[in-house]
Every structure is written in structure tokens, then in C-alpha cells.
Amino acid sequence: MIPIGNDLPKAVMLTLAGLTQKEIGDRVGTSQSAVSYRLRGTGYDIIQKIIEWYRSQIRERVGLAEKIDA
């Protein structure tokens, strides 16, 4: 088992890949709450906000393009 403190980049990447915090904890041998606590320390919440902003921009632009094509 890998202590999650030594594997934060992997935890972030696994989260971005869609794994739950519980699944990540199972992989690295720690609890979901420990994964959550450590992800907060990585600035992951900011990464999530940026990704959601880009997704909203894409949805908006796709919607506009569909209206133009209609």
C-alpha cells in the first residue's frame, strides 16, 4: 500500500479520471476521508471549478452553434 501523502498527483489524476474518493482510498490503502482531506490540500477544488467553467463555455458555444445551424 502506498501512503497517499506520497501519491497526491496520482490521487488527483484518478479523481479527474472519474474514480470516487473511496475507490482511490481502496487503491492507495487509506480511507475516503483521508483522500478528501488530502485532495483539499492540493487545490483540487480550484481545478474542479476551472474544469466546470470550461465545460459550461463549451455547452454554451455548442448551443449557439446549433442555433446557427438550425
PyMOL commands that set and color helices and strands:
alter all, ss='L'
color gray80, all
select helices_A, chain A and resi 4-6+8-16+21-28+32-41+44-69
alter helices_A, ss='H'
color red, helices_A
deselect
rebuild
show_as cartoon
